[in-house]
Amino acid sequence: MREEIIGYSSVMGALHKSSRLPNQDSYLVKKFKFGTLLVVSDGMGSHAHADAGSKAVCRSVSRAFQLWWEYGCDDIRLLIPVLHSVWGMDIYPYAKNECGATCLFAFIGVKGQVYFGQLGDGSVFYDIGEGISILKDKNDDFANLTTGMGNLRSLEEWTLKSFVVVNQSIKICLMTDGVSETLIEDRRTDFVELIWKKMVEKTNIVERNNMAYKLLSGWKPVNSGDDRTIISYEKR
């Protein structure tokens, strides 16, 4: 049985504290019999129920994956319409344009399947034995940075990737833009490598989560007023 090393945390940004708004980020780490699911979501601050929207994203990705997997699908593109339908029901009675939220997910199957998905901003970094890659760079679709659940124009706005990993280690880091947008661009991979290294040094998930919380709580770069959420994962 290969070891999974997971750590995660979310903290409210200074702007939301001063405005007495809730943390509009949400996250989910869930282990199924068929794999492990990681999700982060950032509610769009201009929407009245952004926090409800991001929480619904996490629940909906989980429910959609269970249904998708039960049907024996291996095409990640078939998950997306299901996810949007479930999310639309989950936010009821709120309207979609009141609950906009981004969606970033990673799923690591027990048989070596790895699936990534991203809608909106934030970052998904991964290393499956060939060096660090980023799922979607912010320059890939500059005009659509605010795209999310609730204002999607086309399913083509999703960025999706899938891999089959046999014996390689798998490293993943999901973060909302409260983290990713404050990183120095040419130091982003250094930051992610450091996160993975520090997580391995901790002996249990409580210590890893505490480390992530302290890191995010002490975040002091310029423009750091947004909520901040991160999930670190390694399978080796």
C-alpha positions in Angstrom: 0.0 0.0 0.0 1.5 3.3 -1.1 1.6 6.1 1.4 -0.4 9.3 1.0 0.9 12.5 2.7 -1.8 15.2 2.8 -2.0 18.6 4.5 -4.4 21.5 4.0 -5.8 24.7 5.6 -7.8 27.8 4.8 -7.6 31.2 6.4 -9.7 34.3 6.1 -8.1 37.3 4.4 -7.6 40.7 6.1 -10.1 42.3 3.7 -12.9 39.9 4.7 -12.1 40.3 8.4 -12.3 44.0 8.3 -15.5 43.9 6.3 -16.9 41.2 8.6 -17.5 38.8 5.7 -17.2 35.0 5.9 -14.3 33.1 4.4 -15.4 32.6 0.8 -12.9 29.8 0.1 -13.8 26.2 0.6 -11.9 22.9 0.3 -12.5 19.2 0.5 -10.3 16.2 1.0 -12.2 12.9 0.7 -11.0 9.3 0.5 -13.2 6.9 -1.4 -12.6 3.2 -1.8 -11.7 4.0 -5.4 -9.4 6.9 -4.8 -8.7 10.3 -3.1 -10.4 13.5 -4.1 -9.0 17.0 -3.5 -11.0 20.2 -4.2 -10.6 23.9 -3.6 -13.0 26.7 -4.5 -12.9 30.4 -4.3 -16.3 32.2 -4.1 -16.5 35.3 -6.3 -16.5 38.3 -3.9 -19.0 40.2 -6.1 -21.6 37.6 -5.6 -24.0 37.8 -2.7 -23.7 34.2 -1.7 -20.2 33.4 -2.8 -19.4 31.4 0.3 -22.5 29.2 -0.3 -21.3 28.7 -3.9 -17.8 27.6 -3.0 -19.1 25.1 -0.3 -21.5 23.8 -2.9 -18.7 23.3 -5.4 -16.9 20.9 -2.9 -20.0 18.9 -2.2 -21.0 18.8 -5.9 -17.6 17.6 -7.1 -17.7 14.8 -4.6 -21.2 13.7 -5.6 -20.5 14.0 -9.3 -17.4 11.9 -9.0 -19.2 9.1 -7.2 -21.9 9.0 -9.9 -19.3 9.3 -12.7 -17.3 6.4 -11.2 -20.3 4.2 -10.7 -20.9 4.3 -14.5 -17.3 3.2 -15.1 -16.4 6.3 -17.0 -12.8 7.0 -17.9 -13.4 10.2 -19.9 -13.1 13.1 -17.5 -15.0 15.4 -19.9 -18.2 13.4 -19.0 -17.9 14.5 -15.4 -18.3 18.2 -16.1 -22.0 18.4 -17.2 -22.9 16.2 -14.2 -21.0 18.5 -11.9 -22.8 21.6 -13.2 -26.2 20.0 -12.8 -25.5 18.9 -9.2 -24.1 22.3 -8.3 -27.2 24.0 -9.7 -29.4 21.9 -7.5 -27.1 22.2 -4.5 -27.2 26.1 -4.4 -31.0 26.1 -4.6 -32.9 28.3 -3.8 -30.1 30.8 -4.6 -29.6 31.9 -8.2 -26.4 30.9 -10.0 -25.4 34.5 -10.6 -25.4 35.0 -6.8 -23.1 32.0 -6.0 -20.3 32.2 -8.5 -17.2 30.2 -7.5 -14.1 28.7 -9.0 -13.4 25.0 -9.1 -10.1 23.2 -8.9 -9.9 19.5 -8.4 -7.5 16.5 -8.4 -8.5 12.9 -8.2 -6.0 10.1 -7.6 -7.5 6.6 -8.3 -6.4 3.5 -6.6 -5.4 1.9 -10.0 -3.1 4.8 -11.0 -5.6 7.1 -12.7 -5.0 10.8 -12.0 -7.5 13.5 -13.2 -7.2 17.3 -12.9 -9.8 20.0 -13.6 -9.8 23.7 -13.3 -12.4 26.4 -13.9 -11.4 30.0 -13.0 -8.3 31.3 -11.3 -6.1 29.7 -8.7 -3.4 27.1 -9.5 -3.0 23.4 -9.7 0.7 22.3 -9.6 1.7 18.6 -10.1 4.7 16.4 -10.5 4.3 12.8 -11.7 8.0 12.1 -12.0 8.8 14.5 -14.8 9.2 17.8 -12.9 6.7 20.4 -11.8 3.9 21.4 -14.2 1.0 23.8 -13.8 -2.4 22.8 -15.1 -3.4 26.2 -16.3 -1.2 29.4 -16.4 -3.1 32.6 -15.8 -1.8 33.9 -19.2 -3.5 31.0 -21.0 -6.9 32.8 -21.0 -6.3 36.2 -19.4 -9.7 37.5 -20.4 -11.5 34.7 -18.5 -9.9 34.9 -15.1 -13.2 35.5 -13.4 -14.9 32.5 -15.1 -16.5 30.1 -12.6 -19.5 28.1 -11.7 -22.5 30.4 -12.3 -21.2 32.4 -15.2 -19.8 29.7 -17.5 -20.4 30.3 -21.2 -19.0 27.0 -22.6 -17.7 23.7 -21.2 -14.6 24.4 -23.2 -13.6 26.9 -20.6 -12.7 24.0 -18.3 -9.0 22.9 -18.3 -8.8 19.1 -17.9 -6.0 16.6 -17.9 -5.7 12.9 -17.2 -2.8 10.5 -16.6 -2.1 6.9 -15.8 0.7 6.6 -13.2 2.2 3.2 -12.6 5.1 3.4 -10.1 6.0 7.1 -10.1 5.5 9.3 -7.1 2.6 11.8 -7.4 2.8 15.3 -6.0 0.0 17.8 -6.2 -0.6 21.2 -4.8 -4.0 23.1 -5.2 -4.3 26.7 -4.1 -6.8 29.5 -4.5 -5.6 32.8 -6.0 -5.2 34.3 -2.5 -2.0 32.2 -2.5 -1.1 31.8 -6.2 -1.5 35.5 -7.2 0.9 36.6 -4.5 3.8 34.3 -5.4 6.7 35.7 -7.4 6.3 34.1 -10.8 9.8 32.7 -11.2 9.7 31.3 -7.6 6.4 29.5 -7.7 7.9 26.1 -8.2 10.4 26.7 -5.4 7.5 27.5 -3.1 5.6 24.3 -4.1 8.7 22.2 -3.7 9.2 23.6 -0.2 5.6 22.8 0.7 6.0 19.2 -0.3 9.3 18.9 1.5 7.9 20.4 4.8 4.8 18.1 4.6 7.0 15.0 4.4 8.9 16.1 7.5 5.7 16.0 9.6 4.6 12.7 11.1 0.8 13.1 10.9 -2.0 15.1 9.4 -2.5 17.2 12.4 1.1 18.5 12.3 0.8 19.0 8.5 -2.4 21.0 8.8 -1.0 23.1 11.6 2.0 23.9 9.5 -0.2 24.9 6.6 -2.4 27.1 8.9 0.7 28.8 10.3 2.0 29.4 6.8 -1.2 30.9 5.5 -1.9 32.9 8.7 1.6 34.6 8.5 1.2 35.4 4.8 2.6 38.9 4.4 3.3 39.6 0.7 1.8 42.6 -1.2 -1.9 42.1 -2.0 -2.4 39.4 0.6 -5.8 40.6 1.8 -7.7 37.7 0.1 -8.8 34.4 1.7 -6.1 31.8 1.3 -6.5 28.0 0.9 -4.0 25.3 0.0 -4.0 21.5 -0.2 -0.7 19.5 -0.5 -0.7 15.9 -1.6 2.0 13.3 -2.2 1.7 9.6 -2.9 4.8 7.6 -2.8 
